Amino acid sequence: MSIFAFPVELVQDVVSYMAKPDILKFAFTCRTAYACAVPSILRDVSLRKGTKKEADEHLRSFCICVLADLPRRASHIRSLTIGTPTFADEKGAYSQQDYALADHLARIISLATGLRLLIVLDAERLFCSAPPQLARAIISLNNLSDIQFEGYAGPHALGVLSEMRSRPVAVTLTSFGTPTCHRALRTGRDRLLPNFSDTLVSLTLVNNHDLFQALQSDVVWPTLKHLTIGGVRDAANLPAFARTFPGVRRLEVYARCTEETVGPGLWKQLECVSLDRPVPICRPVRHIELVGGDWMEEQFGLSATMMAGIEPTTVTCRDVDVQAVAQLLGCTHSIRYVRFVRASAHTRQGFALFGSLSADSWLEAHNFSALARAHLLALTIPVDIVRAYIDIDGDWACFRARSEVAIGRAGYLRGS
């Protein structure tokens, strides 16, 4: 049966579920197939090839393709990744040809009415050096829902954000190896990104924490629900963030923090905290996620103090060994549910050196008896991880029975 017998919209929807190589093969079968494949081909665009020559060829081909049918083809773009690697050479220099390509790209972006996700690499250098029409095109967009400025988001990048017509629900700002940019702003006087303060739901900051800590002390962003703080350079002042973003429900902290404590009067709606180190939070939080396998043993005292202050009911241990946290979980009496999760890429790494253990040996090696002090109602452990340890003749039912004996409680263990 010919594809001509089906509505174009139906064929386009089917094609959208195909892998990119398959879409390209389908597109070259006939003109009708090409027309149906174009929306999927242009849906996710990344203009960040490795070498200058590759970047030029990629950008030029993209511009030729989209400019051949404006504004229709531009409207198909849903996500776009650009940055200085798109235009500049390895030394960051621009040529007249680069400016011409930037002008074409600006024209395409201004007509990309369906664009939802914009990722800008090395954002500060791009907006500082590229032709202004590129920034104006981005500012003119109305429907962006997710904006990510990576590499370094400095004064020029923040200036573009502050003028945007779009009201995104998610923003990511990162800064690596560059002095913080708040020195270019007036501490206590500037209003950082006021156009987003009533609509933003998710904010990710990698370094540059002082942007909000220093400039937004008397301003509240009521709609923010998900805050992620990362980086290795700046120390985050959690109470300052709590005053600026009082409605946060999910908090992720992967950075150093100052000693100021988040008490019961702050973050009253906080439901979940994900972290890779102890943080100064001393208020009840229903769910906590512990990430990484090394820091628990090194900072057990701080970890125990934090867990006592947070009083979690449920705990997820992601890529954390049972042995590393068993004692910590055992001394936190508020915990009722524990779930161990390991990334699939690491499921069987590091286990072979143990050889084949009995169920009792595995439980003893992982300090399982420490969990007996916790008042657990359920414990979930990945079955394949346990089977990487126990005897090949053992089975899950045997392991479950032995573990329940070790803890002294029946009916609590689940396999995932």
Residue pairs with C-beta under 8 A, 6 or more apart in sequence:
3 11
3 32
3 33
3 36
4 32
8 35
8 36
11 36
12 36
12 39
12 40
15 23
15 26
15 36
15 37
15 39
15 40
16 39
16 40
16 43
18 26
18 40
20 41
23 37
23 40
23 41
24 37
24 41
26 33
26 36
26 37
27 33
27 34
27 36
27 37
27 38
27 41
28 34
38 73
38 76
39 76
42 65
42 66
42 73
42 76
42 77
43 76
43 77
43 78
43 79
44 78
44 79
45 62
45 77
45 79
45 80
45 81
46 80
46 81
47 55
47 58
47 59
47 62
47 80
47 81
47 82
47 86
47 105
48 55
48 81
48 82
48 83
48 85
48 86
48 121
49 55
49 57
49 58
49 85
50 85
52 88
52 89
52 90
55 85
55 86
55 87
56 97
56 101
59 86
59 87
59 101
59 105
60 101
63 101
63 104
63 105
63 108
65 73
66 73
66 74
66 77
66 108
67 104
67 107
67 108
70 107
70 108
70 111
71 111
71 113
74 108
74 109
74 111
74 112
74 113
75 111
75 112
75 113
75 114
76 114
77 108
77 112
77 114
77 115
78 114
78 115
78 116
78 117
79 115
79 116
79 117
79 118
79 119
80 109
80 112
80 115
80 117
80 118
80 119
81 119
81 120
81 121
82 105
82 119
82 120
82 121
82 126
83 119
83 120
83 121
83 122
83 123
83 126
83 150
83 151
84 92
84 121
84 122
84 125
84 126
84 129
84 130
85 121
85 122
86 105
87 94
87 98
87 101
87 102
87 126
87 130
88 94
88 98
88 125
88 129
92 125
92 129
94 129
94 130
99 131
102 130
102 131
102 133
102 134
103 131
103 133
105 134
105 137
106 131
106 133
106 134
106 136
106 137
107 137
109 115
109 134
109 137
109 138
109 141
110 136
110 137
110 140
110 141
112 141
113 142
113 143
114 143
115 141
115 143
115 144
116 143
116 144
116 145
116 146
117 144
117 145
117 146
117 147
117 148
118 138
118 141
118 144
118 146
118 147
118 148
119 148
119 150
120 126
120 127
120 138
120 148
120 149
120 150
120 157
121 150
121 151
122 150
122 151
122 152
123 149
123 150
123 151
123 152
123 153
123 154
123 156
123 157
123 160
124 151
124 152
124 153
124 154
124 155
124 156
124 157
124 178
124 181
125 151
125 152
126 134
126 157
127 134
127 135
127 156
127 157
127 159
127 160
128 154
128 156
135 160
138 160
138 164
139 160
139 163
139 164
139 165
140 165
141 164
141 165
141 166
142 165
142 166
143 166
144 164
144 166
144 168
145 166
145 168
145 169
145 170
146 168
146 169
146 170
146 171
147 161
147 164
147 166
147 168
147 170
147 171
147 172
148 171
148 172
149 157
149 161
149 172
149 173
149 174
150 172
150 174
151 174
151 175
151 176
152 174
152 175
152 176
152 177
152 178
152 181
153 161
153 173
153 174
153 175
153 181
153 208
154 175
154 178
154 181
154 184
155 181
155 184
155 185
157 173
158 181
158 192
158 193
158 211
161 171
161 193
161 195
161 196
162 192
162 193
162 194
162 195
163 195
164 195
167 195
167 196
167 199
168 196
168 199
168 200
169 199
169 200
169 201
169 202
170 200
170 201
170 202
170 203
170 204
171 193
171 196
171 200
171 202
171 203
171 204
172 203
172 204
172 206
173 203
173 204
173 205
173 206
173 208
173 211
174 204
174 205
174 206
174 207
174 208
174 231
175 181
175 206
175 207
175 208
175 231
175 233
176 206
176 207
180 207
180 208
180 210
180 211
180 234
181 208
181 211
182 208
182 210
182 211
182 214
182 215
185 192
185 211
185 215
187 214
187 215
188 214
188 215
188 217
190 215
191 215
191 216
191 219
192 211
192 212
192 215
192 216
194 219
196 221
197 219
197 220
197 221
197 223
198 221
198 222
198 223
199 223
200 221
200 223
200 224
201 223
201 224
201 225
201 226
202 224
202 225
202 226
202 227
202 228
203 224
203 226
203 227
203 228
203 245
204 227
204 228
204 230
205 211
205 212
205 227
205 228
205 229
205 230
205 231
206 230
206 231
207 230
207 231
207 232
207 233
207 234
207 255
208 231
208 234
209 229
209 231
209 234
209 235
209 236
209 237
209 241
209 255
210 234
212 240
212 241
212 244
213 236
213 237
213 240
213 241
213 244
216 244
217 240
217 243
217 244
219 244
220 243
220 244
220 245
220 246
221 244
221 245
222 246
222 247
223 247
224 245
224 247
224 248
225 247
225 248
225 249
225 250
226 248
226 249
226 250
226 252
227 241
227 245
227 248
227 250
227 251
227 252
228 251
228 252
228 254
229 236
229 241
229 251
229 252
229 253
229 254
229 255
230 252
230 254
230 255
231 254
231 255
232 255
232 256
234 255
234 256
235 255
235 256
235 257
235 258
236 253
236 255
236 256
236 257
236 258
237 257
237 258
237 260
238 253
238 257
238 258
238 260
238 261
238 262
238 279
238 280
238 281
239 260
239 261
239 262
239 263
239 266
240 260
241 248
242 248
242 262
242 266
242 267
243 266
246 266
246 267
246 268
246 269
247 269
248 267
248 269
248 270
249 269
249 270
249 271
249 272
250 270
250 271
250 272
250 273
250 274
251 267
251 270
251 272
251 273
251 274
252 273
252 274
252 275
253 273
253 274
253 275
253 276
253 277
253 279
254 275
254 276
254 291
256 277
257 279
257 280
258 280
259 280
260 280
261 280
261 281
261 282
262 280
262 281
262 282
262 283
263 282
263 283
264 282
264 283
264 284
266 283
267 281
267 283
270 283
270 285
271 285
271 286
271 287
272 285
272 286
272 287
272 288
272 289
273 279
273 281
273 285
273 287
273 288
273 289
273 310
274 288
274 289
274 291
275 288
275 289
275 290
275 291
276 290
276 291
276 292
276 295
277 295
277 299
278 295
278 299
278 302
278 303
278 305
278 306
279 306
280 306
281 306
281 309
281 310
282 309
282 310
283 309
283 310
284 310
284 311
285 310
285 311
285 312
286 312
286 313
286 314
287 312
287 313
287 314
287 315
287 316
288 307
288 310
288 312
288 314
288 315
288 316
289 315
289 316
289 317
289 318
290 296
290 315
290 316
290 317
290 318
290 320
290 325
291 318
291 319
291 320
292 318
292 319
292 320
293 319
293 320
293 321
293 324
294 324
295 303
296 303
296 320
296 324
296 325
296 328
297 324
300 327
300 328
303 328
304 328
304 331
304 332
307 328
307 331
307 332
308 332
311 332
311 334
312 332
312 334
312 335
313 334
313 335
313 336
313 337
314 335
314 336
314 337
314 338
314 339
315 329
315 332
315 335
315 337
315 338
315 339
316 338
316 339
316 340
316 341
317 325
317 338
317 339
317 340
317 341
318 341
318 342
318 343
319 341
319 342
319 343
319 346
320 340
321 366
322 340
322 366
322 367
322 368
322 381
323 365
323 366
323 367
326 366
326 367
326 368
326 370
326 371
327 367
327 370
329 335
329 338
329 370
329 371
329 374
330 370
330 371
330 372
330 373
330 374
331 373
331 374
332 374
333 373
333 374
333 375
335 374
335 375
335 376
336 375
336 376
336 377
336 378
337 376
337 377
337 378
337 379
337 380
338 371
338 374
338 376
338 378
338 379
338 380
339 379
339 380
339 416
340 380
340 381
340 382
340 385
341 382
341 416
342 382
342 385
347 382
347 384
347 385
347 388
348 384
348 385
348 388
351 385
351 388
351 389
352 388
354 365
354 389
356 389
356 390
356 391
356 392
357 365
357 389
357 390
357 391
358 390
358 391
358 394
359 390
359 391
359 394
359 398
359 399
359 402
359 403
360 402
360 406
362 386
362 389
362 390
362 399
363 369
363 402
363 403
363 406
368 403
368 406
368 407
369 406
369 407
371 379
371 407
372 406
372 407
372 408
372 409
376 407
376 409
376 412
377 412
378 412
378 413
378 414
379 412
379 413
379 414
380 413
380 414
380 415
380 416
381 413
381 414
381 415
381 416
382 415
382 416
383 396
383 415
383 416
386 396
386 399
386 415
387 396
390 399
396 415
400 413
400 415
403 413
404 410
404 411
404 412
404 413
